[in-house]
Amino acid sequence: MFNPFDDMGGKFVARLKRNKLSERRTSSGRGEIQVTAPVSIIEIKFDLDVLDRLYKPGFVAIEAPKGENEYLIFEVIAPKPIHFQMLGISPDVPTVLREEFLNTIKKGWTGSEETWIDVYLAPTHYKMKLDGEPKFERSLVMPLVGAYAYMLSKEAVSEFLCVKNGVRIGEMMGFEIPLTVDLESMLKYHTGVFGFTGTGKSNLTSFILREVLDWTDVNVIVMDLAGEYSVYLLDRLLEDGVVYSTEEFKEPERFLDAQAIPESLGEKMDLDILYEGARRLFEKGAVKGLSLEEEMGTLGFFYGALERLTRSDRAGAFQVEVMLKRLRREMREMGYGEDTRLSELGEEALEHLVRTLNDIKGYLSSKSDAAKQINYMVKLLEEPLVELDGRKRPEDVVQDVLTKGPRITVVYEPDPVKARAVASRMIDRLLYLKKVTGARKRVLFVLDEAQEFIPSDTKAKGSAESNVRVEALLRQGRKYRAHCWISTQRVAHLNVNALQQLHSYFLSVLPRTYDRVVIADAFSLNYELLEKCTELETGEWIFVSYKATKQRNVPVFVRVPDNELLLAEGLKRLKA
């Protein structure tokens, strides 16, 4: 039988004492933000077991003003033990009397009618109807002072938040039951991971990516500046993945030494297994070079550039114009339009372009700038034939993900300027292929250290372009089955327009007040509840989602599995 409440053996008897509005104002060089948060306070008879339980995450149901068997749901912010004589202590009270008060209070916590617990609560803006199976509905109504309050049971919390047949992403703290979510919605509507250095952002992201690889058909691209994901996902890379980098790694030991290997990993596995995994990755040819050499873009860009170049040289102008018109017609007959990327041309079409360029050059002065530029264009067209000495351009990497389909691609680029250039070009090509060619393969683009790609201040080289590209992916990607997740420690440094496109997010320790207020303001989150993020340990998170949980925008405290343990198990399994 469904039991919605947990009265803790009759110890949890509570009533609403007060409703109030909390305000928080903070400022930095980026401006001032003010947030307000409704808070309710219930009063419970003092009990040490009840007090201990209230220090853990929990939900409380308070009688609704109207409707029998209807309850408004609140989330516990913090308890505050109160003794009646505490109210009489002030700086004006003499020391001797203060000492007497404190002795009386110390002796009176248990077995006294003058003690109670004030519990501060944040509204979830949902109500529960108890008529057979519990039903949950949105409600902005606030309860009336004097209404009775009840602690929600594990069963009720599970019914409230967990998606049936959903994917388990962790354990709900305070209840020790799995939190199951709609992973497809979490994927489709973009996700953010926010926490200070050392809170386990990469560990969490790697664990969630494992679930994505296990439960969906999505291919993953990770932009990795710190060199963490080649380690955290090494077993998955060995199964079906590839690592690209502009840095040259001739030996697996040198590659692995350039990565960030957490000290804690050595406690969970023999690191020789890690180095063996890196050697196997090299043997498979799964560590590849990345080139930032520019490609010439589309045929339309090519035609326009050629026209501009030859206009500056009057010699042979008529013949060049005729040849360009003929070239356009011939390329159309081959099935290539002006939106076709040059890297997508077949060998026959590419050879025809090179021949035509050499013919055009014959009508120009050999000493002219136009002739020299055409020589350079020929070189760029012919370069893909030698595959850039085995390296690939960012555009080629995206093409491979959409066609050859490695399940996971890690791009390791520790230089922020180069990383921004790579991400911009990859996203540009990804959206182009999705829009123009209708490529159906779903892709998840993960941006670690997201403040480098979508900063609020775009003075750094390449940041303005990466800002535009990432924001386009966040705004348009859902239509084209292209998704984006971001991870960062500095929320206040992010482009707010991009931030507001996220529908799910994980929060860990954010020590800076301004960062917490930005989150509260951007996601309409109760600031008083968000303050609890500073108490979290590594591996503990506040998870909030508009789409992935059963009810939207309800913060859940969750403890996620340790990706390092999963990595150790995966590498041992592959070795066996």
C-alpha positions as CSV (number, residue, x, y, z in Angstrom):
1,M,0.0,0.0,0.0
2,F,1.3,3.4,-1.0
3,N,2.3,5.5,2.1
4,P,2.9,9.2,1.1
5,F,4.4,10.3,4.5
6,D,7.1,9.4,6.9
7,D,6.2,10.5,10.4
8,M,9.5,8.9,11.8
9,G,7.6,6.8,14.4
10,G,5.3,9.7,15.4
11,K,8.2,12.1,16.0
12,F,7.6,14.3,13.0
13,V,4.7,16.6,13.9
14,A,4.9,20.0,12.3
15,R,2.9,23.1,11.4
16,L,3.5,26.1,9.2
17,K,4.8,29.0,11.2
18,R,5.6,31.7,8.7
19,N,6.0,32.6,5.0
20,K,8.6,35.2,4.0
21,L,10.5,36.6,1.0
22,S,14.3,36.4,1.1
23,E,16.4,38.8,-1.0
24,R,20.0,38.6,-2.1
25,R,21.9,41.3,-4.0
26,T,25.5,41.0,-5.3
27,S,27.7,42.7,-7.8
28,S,31.0,42.4,-9.6
29,G,32.7,44.2,-12.4
30,R,30.1,42.6,-14.7
31,G,27.2,44.3,-13.0
32,E,24.7,43.9,-10.2
33,I,22.2,41.1,-9.8
34,Q,19.3,40.9,-7.3
35,V,17.3,37.7,-6.7
36,T,14.4,37.0,-4.4
37,A,13.3,33.7,-3.0
38,P,10.1,32.7,-1.2
39,V,10.8,30.8,2.0
40,S,8.4,29.0,4.4
41,I,9.2,28.1,8.0
42,I,7.6,25.1,9.8
43,E,7.9,24.3,13.5
44,I,8.6,20.8,14.8
45,K,8.9,19.5,18.4
46,F,12.6,19.1,19.1
47,D,14.0,15.6,18.7
48,L,17.6,14.6,17.9
49,D,16.6,11.9,15.4
50,V,14.4,14.4,13.6
51,L,17.1,17.1,13.6
52,D,19.6,14.6,12.2
53,R,17.2,13.7,9.4
54,L,16.5,17.3,8.5
55,Y,20.2,18.0,7.9
56,K,19.9,15.7,4.9
57,P,18.0,16.5,1.7
58,G,14.2,16.1,2.0
59,F,10.8,17.1,0.9
60,V,7.9,18.3,3.0
61,A,4.1,18.4,2.1
62,I,2.0,21.2,3.7
63,E,-1.8,21.2,3.7
64,A,-3.1,23.2,0.8
65,P,-5.6,26.0,1.6
66,K,-8.3,24.4,-0.6
67,G,-9.1,20.9,-1.5
68,E,-9.2,17.8,0.8
69,N,-6.2,15.5,0.5
70,E,-4.2,18.2,-1.4
71,Y,-0.7,19.1,-0.3
72,L,1.8,21.7,-1.4
73,I,5.4,20.3,-1.8
74,F,8.4,22.1,-0.4
75,E,12.1,21.2,-0.3
76,V,14.1,21.4,3.0
77,I,16.7,24.2,3.0
78,A,18.0,23.9,6.6
79,P,16.8,23.2,10.2
80,K,17.4,25.6,13.1
81,P,17.1,24.2,16.7
82,I,15.5,26.7,19.0
83,H,15.3,26.9,22.8
84,F,12.8,29.4,24.2
85,Q,15.5,31.0,26.4
86,M,17.7,31.6,23.4
87,L,15.3,34.5,22.5
88,G,16.3,36.3,25.7
89,I,20.1,36.3,25.1
90,S,21.3,39.7,23.8
91,P,24.6,41.7,24.1
92,D,22.9,43.7,26.9
93,V,22.5,40.7,29.2
94,P,25.3,40.5,31.8
95,T,27.8,37.7,31.5
96,V,26.6,35.9,34.6
97,L,23.1,35.8,33.4
98,R,24.2,34.7,29.9
99,E,26.1,31.8,31.4
100,E,23.0,30.8,33.4
101,F,20.9,31.0,30.2
102,L,23.3,28.8,28.3
103,N,23.5,26.2,31.0
104,T,19.7,26.0,31.2
105,I,19.5,25.7,27.4
106,K,22.2,23.0,27.3
107,K,20.3,20.9,29.8
108,G,16.9,21.6,28.3
109,W,17.3,20.4,24.7
110,T,15.7,17.0,25.4
111,G,12.6,16.5,27.5
112,S,11.6,20.2,27.5
113,E,8.5,21.8,26.2
114,E,10.5,25.0,25.5
115,T,12.5,23.5,22.6
116,W,11.6,23.1,18.9
117,I,13.1,23.1,15.4
118,D,12.4,25.8,12.8
119,V,12.8,24.3,9.4
120,Y,13.3,26.6,6.4
121,L,11.7,25.3,3.2
122,A,11.8,26.3,-0.5
123,P,8.6,25.8,-2.6
124,T,8.8,23.4,-5.5
125,H,5.6,25.0,-6.9
126,Y,3.9,21.6,-7.1
127,K,1.0,20.1,-5.2
128,M,0.2,16.5,-4.6
129,K,-3.4,15.1,-4.8
130,L,-4.0,11.9,-2.8
131,D,-7.0,10.1,-4.4
132,G,-5.8,6.6,-5.0
133,E,-2.5,7.0,-6.9
134,P,-0.8,10.3,-6.1
135,K,-1.1,13.0,-8.8
136,F,1.2,16.0,-9.1
137,E,0.3,19.3,-10.6
138,R,1.9,22.8,-10.9
139,S,0.7,25.2,-8.2
140,L,1.8,28.7,-7.2
141,V,-0.4,28.8,-4.2
142,M,1.3,29.2,-0.8
143,P,0.0,27.5,2.4
144,L,-1.7,29.3,5.3
145,V,0.0,29.7,8.7
146,G,-1.1,26.9,11.0
147,A,-1.4,24.2,8.3
148,Y,0.0,20.8,9.2
149,A,3.2,19.6,7.5
150,Y,4.4,16.1,6.8
151,M,7.7,14.6,5.6
152,L,7.4,12.9,2.2
153,S,8.3,9.2,2.2
154,K,10.8,7.5,-0.2
155,E,7.8,6.2,-2.2
156,A,6.3,9.6,-2.6
157,V,9.6,11.2,-3.6
158,S,10.2,8.5,-6.2
159,E,6.7,9.0,-7.6
160,F,7.2,12.7,-7.6
161,L,10.6,12.9,-9.5
162,C,11.6,9.6,-11.0
163,V,10.8,8.7,-14.7
164,K,9.5,5.2,-15.0
165,N,11.8,3.0,-17.1
166,G,14.2,5.9,-17.1
167,V,18.0,5.8,-17.0
168,R,19.7,5.8,-13.5
169,I,22.1,8.7,-13.1
170,G,22.7,8.4,-9.4
171,E,21.3,8.0,-6.0
172,M,19.0,10.6,-4.3
173,M,20.7,11.8,-1.2
174,G,18.6,11.6,1.9
175,F,16.5,8.8,0.5
176,E,19.1,6.3,-0.9
177,I,16.9,5.5,-3.9
178,P,17.9,5.7,-7.6
179,L,17.1,8.8,-9.6
180,T,16.0,7.8,-13.0
181,V,15.6,10.4,-15.8
182,D,14.6,10.7,-19.4
183,L,18.1,10.6,-20.9
184,E,16.8,11.4,-24.4
185,S,15.3,14.7,-23.1
186,M,18.5,15.5,-21.2
187,L,20.4,14.9,-24.4
188,K,18.1,16.7,-26.7
189,Y,17.6,19.9,-24.7
190,H,21.3,20.5,-23.8
191,T,23.0,20.1,-20.4
192,G,25.4,22.1,-18.2
193,V,27.8,21.0,-15.5
194,F,28.9,23.7,-13.1
195,G,31.4,23.3,-10.2
196,F,34.6,24.6,-8.8
197,T,38.0,22.9,-9.5
198,G,38.2,19.5,-7.9
199,T,34.5,18.9,-7.6
200,G,34.6,16.1,-10.3
201,K,33.1,17.8,-13.3
202,S,35.0,15.7,-15.8
203,N,34.3,12.5,-13.7
204,L,30.6,13.3,-13.8
205,T,30.5,14.2,-17.5
206,S,32.4,11.0,-18.3
207,F,29.9,8.9,-16.4
208,I,26.9,10.5,-18.1
209,L,28.6,10.0,-21.5
210,R,28.9,6.3,-20.7
211,E,25.1,6.3,-20.2
212,V,24.6,8.1,-23.5
213,L,26.8,5.6,-25.3
214,D,25.0,2.7,-23.7
215,W,21.4,3.9,-24.1
216,T,21.3,6.0,-27.3
217,D,22.6,5.9,-30.9
218,V,24.3,9.2,-30.5
219,N,28.0,9.8,-31.5
220,V,29.9,12.0,-29.1
221,I,32.6,14.7,-29.8
222,V,34.4,16.0,-26.7
223,M,36.5,19.2,-26.8
224,D,39.1,18.6,-24.2
225,L,41.6,21.3,-23.1
226,A,42.8,19.7,-19.9
227,G,43.6,16.2,-21.3
228,E,41.2,14.4,-19.0
229,Y,38.7,12.5,-21.3
230,S,41.3,10.4,-23.1
231,V,42.0,8.9,-19.7
232,Y,38.4,8.9,-18.2
233,L,37.0,7.2,-21.3
234,L,40.0,5.2,-22.4
235,D,38.1,1.9,-22.3
236,R,35.3,3.3,-24.5
237,L,37.9,4.8,-26.9
238,L,39.4,1.3,-27.3
239,E,36.0,-0.1,-28.1
240,D,35.1,2.5,-30.8
241,G,36.7,5.8,-30.5
242,V,39.5,8.1,-31.7
243,V,41.6,10.9,-30.3
244,Y,42.8,13.9,-32.4
245,S,45.3,16.5,-31.4
246,T,47.4,19.2,-33.0
247,E,50.3,18.0,-30.8
248,E,52.5,15.3,-32.2
249,F,52.6,12.1,-30.1
250,K,54.9,9.4,-31.5
251,E,54.8,7.2,-28.4
252,P,51.9,6.2,-26.2
253,E,53.8,6.9,-23.0
254,R,54.4,10.5,-24.2
255,F,50.7,10.8,-25.1
256,L,49.5,9.5,-21.7
257,D,52.1,11.7,-19.8
258,A,50.5,14.7,-21.5
259,Q,47.1,13.8,-20.1
260,A,45.7,14.6,-16.6
261,I,45.8,11.4,-14.6
262,P,44.0,11.9,-11.3
263,E,45.9,10.7,-8.2
264,S,42.8,8.9,-7.0
265,L,42.9,6.6,-10.0
266,G,46.1,5.0,-8.8
267,E,44.1,3.8,-5.7
268,K,41.6,2.0,-7.8
269,M,43.7,0.3,-10.5
270,D,47.2,-0.6,-11.5
271,L,48.4,2.3,-13.7
272,D,50.3,-0.2,-15.8
273,I,46.9,-1.2,-17.2
274,L,46.3,2.4,-18.1
275,Y,49.6,2.6,-20.1
276,E,48.8,-0.7,-21.7
277,G,45.5,0.7,-22.8
278,A,47.3,3.7,-24.3
279,R,49.6,1.4,-26.2
280,R,46.6,-0.5,-27.6
281,L,45.1,2.8,-28.6
282,F,48.2,3.6,-30.7
283,E,48.3,0.1,-32.2
284,K,44.8,0.6,-33.4
285,G,45.8,3.9,-35.0
286,A,43.2,5.7,-32.9
287,V,45.5,8.6,-32.0
288,K,45.5,10.9,-35.0
289,G,47.0,14.3,-35.9
290,L,44.8,17.4,-36.4
291,S,45.6,20.2,-38.8
292,L,44.4,23.8,-38.6
293,E,45.2,24.4,-42.2
294,E,42.3,26.3,-43.8
295,E,40.2,24.8,-46.5
296,M,38.7,27.0,-49.2
297,G,35.1,26.5,-48.2
298,T,32.2,26.1,-50.7
299,L,32.2,26.3,-54.5
300,G,30.3,29.6,-54.2
301,F,33.2,31.0,-52.1
302,F,35.7,29.6,-54.7
303,Y,33.9,31.2,-57.6
304,G,33.6,34.5,-55.9
305,A,37.3,34.5,-54.8
306,L,38.4,33.7,-58.4
307,E,36.3,36.4,-59.9
308,R,37.7,39.0,-57.5
309,L,41.3,37.9,-58.2
310,T,41.0,38.0,-62.0
311,R,39.2,41.3,-62.0
312,S,42.5,42.9,-60.9
313,D,44.3,41.7,-64.0
314,R,42.9,43.0,-67.3
315,A,45.0,40.6,-69.4
316,G,42.7,37.8,-70.7
317,A,39.7,39.2,-68.8
318,F,37.2,38.1,-71.5
319,Q,38.6,34.6,-71.8
320,V,38.6,34.2,-67.9
321,E,34.9,35.3,-67.7
322,V,33.9,32.7,-70.3
323,M,35.8,29.9,-68.6
324,L,34.2,30.7,-65.2
325,K,30.7,30.6,-66.7
326,R,31.6,27.3,-68.4
327,L,33.0,25.9,-65.1
328,R,29.8,26.8,-63.2
329,R,27.7,24.9,-65.8
330,E,30.0,21.9,-65.8
331,M,30.0,21.6,-62.0
332,R,26.2,21.8,-61.9
333,E,26.1,19.0,-64.5
334,M,28.2,16.9,-62.2
335,G,25.7,17.5,-59.4
336,Y,27.6,20.1,-57.4
337,G,25.9,23.4,-56.3
338,E,27.4,26.6,-54.9
339,D,26.8,25.3,-51.4
340,T,28.9,22.2,-51.9
341,R,32.1,22.2,-49.8
342,L,35.3,21.7,-51.8
343,S,36.3,18.9,-49.4
344,E,33.2,17.0,-50.6
345,L,34.0,17.0,-54.3
346,G,34.8,13.8,-56.0
347,E,38.2,13.1,-57.5
348,E,37.1,13.8,-61.0
349,A,35.5,17.2,-60.1
350,L,38.6,18.1,-58.1
351,E,40.9,17.3,-61.0
352,H,38.6,19.3,-63.3
353,L,38.9,22.4,-61.0
354,V,42.7,22.2,-60.9
355,R,42.8,21.9,-64.7
356,T,40.5,24.9,-65.1
357,L,42.6,27.0,-62.7
358,N,45.8,26.2,-64.6
359,D,44.0,27.1,-67.9
360,I,42.9,30.4,-66.4
361,K,46.4,31.1,-65.2
362,G,47.6,30.8,-68.8
363,Y,45.6,33.9,-69.8
364,L,47.1,36.0,-66.9
365,S,50.5,37.7,-66.5
366,S,52.8,35.2,-64.8
367,K,54.1,38.0,-62.6
368,S,50.6,39.2,-61.5
369,D,49.2,38.8,-58.0
370,A,46.2,37.0,-59.4
371,A,48.5,34.3,-61.0
372,K,50.3,33.9,-57.7
373,Q,47.1,33.5,-55.8
374,I,45.8,30.9,-58.3
375,N,49.0,28.9,-57.6
376,Y,48.1,29.0,-53.9
377,M,44.5,27.9,-54.7
378,V,45.8,25.0,-56.7
379,K,48.0,23.9,-53.8
380,L,45.1,24.0,-51.4
381,L,42.9,22.0,-53.7
382,E,45.6,19.3,-54.2
383,E,46.6,19.2,-50.5
384,P,43.6,17.0,-49.5
385,L,44.9,14.3,-51.9
386,V,47.9,13.8,-49.7
387,E,45.7,14.0,-46.6
388,L,47.9,16.6,-44.9
389,D,50.6,14.0,-44.0
390,G,47.9,11.8,-42.3
391,R,46.4,14.6,-40.3
392,K,42.8,15.8,-40.7
393,R,41.2,19.2,-40.6
394,P,38.3,19.8,-38.1
395,E,35.9,19.7,-41.0
396,D,37.1,16.2,-42.0
397,V,36.7,15.0,-38.4
398,V,33.0,16.0,-38.4
399,Q,32.6,14.3,-41.8
400,D,34.0,11.1,-40.3
401,V,31.7,11.3,-37.2
402,L,28.7,11.6,-39.5
403,T,29.7,8.9,-41.9
404,K,32.2,6.4,-40.6
405,G,30.8,6.9,-37.1
406,P,33.3,6.4,-34.3
407,R,31.0,6.4,-31.3
408,I,33.3,8.8,-29.4
409,T,35.8,11.4,-30.6
410,V,38.0,13.3,-28.2
411,V,39.8,16.4,-29.5
412,Y,42.7,17.2,-27.2
413,E,43.8,20.8,-27.7
414,P,45.4,22.5,-24.6
415,D,45.9,25.9,-26.4
416,P,42.6,27.9,-25.9
417,V,43.1,29.9,-29.1
418,K,43.5,26.8,-31.2
419,A,40.7,25.0,-29.3
420,R,38.3,27.9,-30.1
421,A,39.3,27.7,-33.8
422,V,38.8,23.9,-33.9
423,A,35.4,24.1,-32.2
424,S,34.2,26.9,-34.4
425,R,35.1,25.1,-37.6
426,M,33.7,21.8,-36.4
427,I,30.4,23.3,-35.3
428,D,30.2,25.3,-38.5
429,R,30.6,22.1,-40.6
430,L,28.3,20.1,-38.4
431,L,25.4,22.5,-38.8
432,Y,26.1,22.9,-42.5
433,L,26.0,19.1,-43.1
434,K,22.9,18.8,-41.0
435,K,21.1,21.6,-42.8
436,V,22.2,21.1,-46.4
437,T,22.8,17.4,-46.8
438,G,20.3,16.3,-44.2
439,A,22.7,14.1,-42.4
440,R,20.6,12.1,-39.9
441,K,23.3,10.8,-37.5
442,R,22.8,12.3,-34.1
443,V,25.8,14.1,-32.6
444,L,26.5,15.3,-29.0
445,F,29.1,18.1,-28.9
446,V,30.7,18.4,-25.4
447,L,32.6,21.6,-24.5
448,D,34.8,21.2,-21.4
449,E,36.2,24.5,-19.9
450,A,33.2,26.2,-21.7
451,Q,34.3,29.7,-20.5
452,E,37.0,29.5,-23.2
453,F,34.4,29.0,-25.9
454,I,31.4,31.1,-24.8
455,P,32.8,33.9,-22.6
456,S,30.8,37.0,-21.8
457,D,33.9,39.0,-22.7
458,T,35.0,38.2,-26.3
459,K,38.3,40.1,-26.4
460,A,40.4,37.0,-26.5
461,K,41.4,35.8,-30.0
462,G,38.8,33.7,-31.6
463,S,36.3,34.0,-28.8
464,A,33.8,36.1,-30.7
465,E,33.6,33.5,-33.5
466,S,33.4,30.6,-31.1
467,N,30.6,32.4,-29.2
468,V,28.6,32.8,-32.4
469,R,29.1,29.1,-33.4
470,V,28.3,27.6,-30.0
471,E,25.2,29.8,-29.5
472,A,24.0,28.7,-33.0
473,L,24.5,25.1,-32.0
474,L,22.5,25.6,-28.7
475,R,19.7,27.5,-30.5
476,Q,19.4,25.5,-33.7
477,G,20.9,22.1,-33.0
478,R,17.8,20.5,-31.6
479,K,16.1,20.8,-35.0
480,Y,19.0,19.0,-36.7
481,R,19.7,16.3,-34.1
482,A,22.8,18.1,-33.0
483,H,23.2,18.6,-29.2
484,C,25.5,20.4,-26.9
485,W,26.7,20.0,-23.3
486,I,29.0,22.4,-21.5
487,S,31.1,22.2,-18.4
488,T,32.8,25.0,-16.5
489,Q,33.9,26.3,-13.1
490,R,33.2,30.0,-13.9
491,V,29.5,30.5,-14.6
492,A,29.8,34.3,-14.3
493,H,32.2,34.4,-17.2
494,L,29.7,32.7,-19.6
495,N,27.6,34.2,-22.4
496,V,24.2,34.4,-20.6
497,N,22.3,34.0,-23.9
498,A,24.0,30.6,-24.4
499,L,23.5,29.7,-20.7
500,Q,19.8,30.2,-21.0
501,Q,19.5,27.5,-23.7
502,L,20.3,24.7,-21.2
503,H,17.4,22.7,-19.9
504,S,19.2,20.4,-17.5
505,Y,22.2,21.2,-15.3
506,F,24.3,19.8,-12.5
507,L,25.6,22.1,-9.7
508,S,28.4,21.4,-7.3
509,V,30.5,23.7,-5.1
510,L,30.4,27.2,-6.4
511,P,32.4,29.2,-3.7
512,R,31.8,32.6,-5.4
513,T,28.5,34.3,-4.4
514,Y,28.3,36.0,-7.8
515,D,28.4,32.6,-9.6
516,R,25.6,31.2,-7.4
517,V,23.4,34.3,-8.0
518,V,24.0,34.1,-11.7
519,I,22.7,30.5,-11.7
520,A,19.7,31.4,-9.5
521,D,18.8,34.3,-11.8
522,A,19.4,32.4,-15.1
523,F,17.4,29.3,-14.1
524,S,14.8,30.7,-11.7
525,L,16.3,28.6,-8.9
526,N,15.6,29.4,-5.2
527,Y,18.8,31.0,-4.1
528,E,18.4,29.9,-0.5
529,L,18.4,26.3,-1.6
530,L,21.3,26.8,-4.0
531,E,23.4,28.0,-1.1
532,K,23.5,24.3,0.0
533,C,25.8,23.5,-3.0
534,T,28.7,24.8,-0.8
535,E,28.2,21.9,1.5
536,L,28.5,19.2,-1.2
537,E,31.4,16.6,-1.3
538,T,33.1,15.4,-4.4
539,G,30.6,13.3,-6.4
540,E,27.6,15.0,-4.9
541,W,25.5,17.3,-7.1
542,I,22.3,19.3,-7.3
543,F,20.5,18.2,-10.5
544,V,17.8,20.4,-12.0
545,S,16.0,19.8,-15.2
546,Y,13.1,21.3,-17.1
547,K,12.7,18.2,-19.3
548,A,14.5,15.1,-17.9
549,T,12.8,14.6,-14.5
550,K,9.2,13.8,-14.0
551,Q,8.5,17.3,-12.7
552,R,10.3,20.3,-14.1
553,N,12.7,22.6,-12.3
554,V,12.8,20.7,-9.0
555,P,16.3,20.6,-7.5
556,V,17.4,17.0,-6.6
557,F,20.5,16.2,-4.5
558,V,22.1,13.3,-6.1
559,R,25.3,11.2,-5.5
560,V,26.6,9.9,-8.9
561,P,28.7,6.7,-9.5
562,D,32.5,7.1,-9.6
563,N,33.6,7.0,-13.2
564,E,37.1,6.0,-12.2
565,L,35.8,2.7,-10.9
566,L,33.9,2.1,-14.1
567,L,37.1,2.9,-16.1
568,A,39.1,0.4,-14.0
569,E,36.4,-2.2,-14.6
570,G,36.2,-1.5,-18.3
571,L,40.0,-1.7,-18.8
572,K,40.3,-5.0,-16.8
573,R,37.4,-6.4,-18.9
574,L,39.1,-5.5,-22.1
575,K,42.4,-6.9,-20.9
576,A,40.7,-10.2,-20.1
